Amino acid sequence: MIMVNTLLIISLILGFARQFVQPGHASFLTIFSLLYPYIVIALTVSMILLIILRSRWFWISCLSLVLTSGNTIRQIGFHVHPELPKDSSVYTLTSLNIKNNFRHNQQDQSRAFIEMFSTKKPTFLLLQEISGNQISNVSRLLQYPYTSHDNQPKLKGFLGIFSQHPLTNVRAIENREGRVIAIFADVSLPEGVFRLFNLHLHTNAVTVRAGNFSAESFSRKEGLREFNAMLKSYSDNASLRMDEIELIERQVIQSPYPVILAGDANDTPYSPVYRKLRGSRQNAFVKGGLGFAQTYNGLFIPLKIDHVFLDESFEIYNTVIEKIGFSDHNPITTSFRFQN
């Protein structure tokens, strides 16, 4: 039991360390980062068993969990959701990757999407992997008066912003290959103006390739080599995401207004990509999340790769991640008040 507990502590430390190691180095740490929530849960169970067995070793587990708790709350929330004030100054924002323009499991999922969001329409809706035609359809069916693509015939990319409030200065940000990685707009509220970013960073390669692995494949050398290649690819692609964040951050720095960043970052809360993207901003889930967060449905690994970050000008009430079946992502919704 003590040996198992020791292995779990080492795994926890390696997963914690991943965020401080630059992409392209020590790619083996990625597996500990991806499995980090499971390691936390297993170590907690191990600690309880050691307490039952009256072993003094339990305090080492307890100390490890306490010292790394800042990581843990990025995916396991402990906030009891308060009742929202019933006034117009509280806004909601939802971010969702709709999977290949609503083509999930080789079926058109747009009807299921419309049915869900017609009953719980957020103030701001940020969608990734959506075409210009679908942006028009969603705007019409959900009756959003403003979108990022209004009078923007040259706006490229599969990103859309839908708003109940006026949008101005809509612009796209492209990476060095010419792919649109983010769009942003200035949002006018009665309390003032803020800049809203919808982003979709470079793929992590795990969500695409991990479905090819099975228990049998790990028993063969070829399978292990392919698994190692996948981890290395994840680390290499993280370098591309870091470069993309630098391009986005240039626009953030130039913003004369408070900023909200939201979207599909394609990386976990235990990565250098996450640390760089968050910066000094508030993590909406850390501030108002409850329960176990999983925004990607495609794997047995509980990935949280969609995030919402807000400047200190915003007061966060709660953040909810709902399980859906019409995309390989789950929507993340946060409610907030603007205190400009």
N, C-alpha and C positions, 0 to 999 in steps of 0.2 A: 504494500500500500504506500509506503514511504517512497519507494522507487518510482511508482506511477505519479505520485504527487510531485516529485522532483522533476520528472520529465515534463509535466504540465507547466510547472513554473518556468523552466527553461524555454518552452515553446511560447509562453506568454511574453517573456522578455524579448525573444526574437521577433515576435509579431509587433511588439511595441517599438522595437528598434527600426523596423522597416521605414517608418515615416521620416527618419533622420538620415537615411542612406539614399544618395542621389540615384536616379534611374540609370541603368546600365551597369550597376555594381551589385554584387551579392544577390543575384536574381533568385537564389534559393530561398531568400527571406520572404518571397512573395507568397508561398504556400502558407506560412504562418500568419501572414497578414489576411489572406482570404479566409482562413479558418479561425480567425481571432475570436469571434463571438462564441463559437463552439468551445474553444479552449477556456474562455472565461466561465462558461456554464459548467464544463467538466471539472475545472479547478474548484469551483464553488461546492459542487457535490463532494469532491474529494476532501475539502476542508471540513464539511459537515460530518463525513464519516470518521475523520481523524478526531473530531470533537467527541463523537459517540464512543470511540475507542480510547478516549482520554489520553491521546498522544500529544506531547508538547510540540510536535512538529506542525500542528495546525496553525500556530501563530505565523509561521513563515508564509503559508498560503494566504492568510489574512493580510499580512503586510504587503505581499505582492499585489493582491487585488486592490488594496487601498491606494498604493502608489501609482497604479495604472488606471485608476477609476476615471480619470479625465478622458482616456481613450474609450472606455466601456460605454459611457453615457452618449457617445456619438451614434450608437446603434441600439442601445437598450435604454429606453426612457423611463423615468420615474416620476413624471409630473402628472398630478391629478388635474384634469382639464377643468378650468374654471368656467362658470357660465358667462357667456359673452355679453357685454353691455348691449342693450337694445337701442343703439343709436347709430346714426349714419357715419360716424367717424371711425368705425371699425370695418376694415377691409379684409377680403380673403384673396389669396393667390394660390393657384394650382398649377403645377408643372407635370407634364406627362409626355413620354415618348410613345407615340401611337403605333409604332412598328410598321414601317414600310407603307406609309400612307393608308393606314387602316387594313392592310393585308396581313393579318395574323392567322397562322395555321391554314394558309391558303384560302382564306375566306374574307369577304368584305365585312369588316366589323364596325363600320361607321354607324349603323343603326343602333347597336348596343351602346356605343359611345354617346350618341345624341340622347338616347333614353335616360342614361345616367345623369348627364350634365344639364338636361333641361329641367330637372327637379332640384338640382343643387348647383346653380350657376354661380361660380365665383366672380368676384369683382374683376380679377385679372386671370386670364387663362393663357398659359404658355405651352405650346405644343412643339415637339420635335418630330422630324421625319414626315412632315405634311407638305403637300404641294400647294401651289398657288390656287388651283381650281378648288381644292378641298377647303382652303382657307375661306374662300367666298361662300361655299356651301355651309360650313360651320357657322360663319357669321350670320348668315340668313336664317338658318334653322334655330340657332340659339339666341338670335336677336341681339347680338353685340353691336352697338352703334359705332364702335371704332376698332380698327385692326391695323396692324403694322403695314399691310399691303394696300391700304386705301391710297389711290392716286400714286402708286409706286410701281409702275410697269417694269422698271429695270431692277427691282429688288430680287436678287437671286437667293437660292438656298431653300432648304426644307425646314424652315423655322417660322413660326407665326406667333404674334402677340394679339390677344383679344382683350378689349377693355371696355368698361362702363364709363370711362372718363377719357377726355381728349388726349390724343397722342401727337407729339410733334417731334421734329428733328430725327426721323427714323433713319437709321443707317445700319449697314451690314459690315461685319469684320471678316476678312478672308485670311486663311493661313497662306503659307508660302507656295502651296500647290494650287491656290485659287479656290479652295473649298470654303464655303461660308461656315464659320465656326460659332458665330454669334450675331444676333441683331439687337439693337437697343433703341429705345425711344424715351423721350421725356414725357412724363405723365403729369397732367395738371389736376390737382385736387384742391378743394376749398382751403386746405391747410397749407398749400404750397406745391412746389414741383419736385419730383424725384426722377432719377434715371433708372429705367428698368432694363435689365439684360436677360435675354433668353439665349442659352448656350448649348452647344452639342460638341464635345471635344472628341478627339481621335479615338477610334475603337481600342479596346484593351486586348482583343484577340482571345480572351478567355471565354467570353460569352458566345463567341462564334465556334470555337473548337472544342470546348470541354464536353459537349454532348457526344463526342465521338469516343469517349473513354468509358470503360466498364471495368468491373472487378477482374475479368479475365485478361484484359489488355495490360494490366499492371503486373501480371505474372510473366510477361514476355519482355525480352530486352528491347524489342522494337517499341513496345508500348511505353516503357520507361523513358526511352530516348525521346519519343514524341512528347511525353509529358514534360520532360525537362526543356525541350525546345519551346513548348507553349509558355512556360514560366519565363524563359529568356525573352520571348516575344512580348510578353506582358511588360517586362521591365524596359525593353527597347522602345515600345510604343508609348510608355509613360514619358520618355524623353520628348517625344513629339507633342504630348499634351502639355508638358511644361513650357515648351516654346510657344504654344498657342495661348497659354495663360498670360505670357508676357505681352502678346499682342492685345489681348483683352484689357489687361491692366493699364496699358497706355491710355485707353479711352476712359477707364475708371478714374485715373489720376487727373485727367483733363476735365472731368465732370464738375460743373459749378454747383451741382445738386447732390443730395444724399443718394445712395445707390442700393439697389437690390440686384443680386446675382442669383439666377436660378436656372436649372436645366439638368441635362444628362452629362455629367463630368466623366463617366466611364471609369471611375476609380473609387476605391473604398475610403472610409474615414480614417484609415490607418496608413496612409500613403503620403509621400512627399508632394504629390499632385494636390491632394486635399489640403495640406498645410499651406501650400502656395496660393491656392485659389481662395481659401477662407481669409487669409491675411489676418487683419484685426477685426473682421466683421463677426456678427453673431450668427451662430448656426441655429436655424429655426427649430430643428429637432432637439438639439441639446437644451434649448430654452423652453420648449413647450411640448416635447414628445412624450408619449406613454407607450410602454410595451416594446416588443421586438420589431425593429425596423428592417424591412426588406423591400427594396424598390425594383429588383430584377427577379422575374419569375422563372427564367429559363433554365436554372441549374438547381441541384440539391444544395449548393453552397449559398448561404443567405446573403447575397450581395446587396449592399446599399450604395448605389452609384449615382443616384439623383439627389441633388442637394439644393437648399435655399439658404442664402446668406444675406443678411441685412445690416446696414450701418446702424450705429448707435442712435440715430434719429428715430428709429422705429421701436415701439413697444410690442413685444410678441406675447400673444395670449396662449395659443395652443397650435400644435402641428399634428396632423393625422395622415397616416399612410394606409390606404384602403386596398384590399386584395381584389383584383379584377381578373376577368377571363378573356377580355378582348384585346389584350396586348401582352407582350412579354415584360412590360414594365408596370409598376403600380403608381398611381398618382400620389404626389405628396402635396398636401394643402396646409397652408399656414394662415392664421388670422392675426392681424396686427393693427396698431394705431400709429399714425404718422405724427411725430412731434417735431416738426421743423422749427 
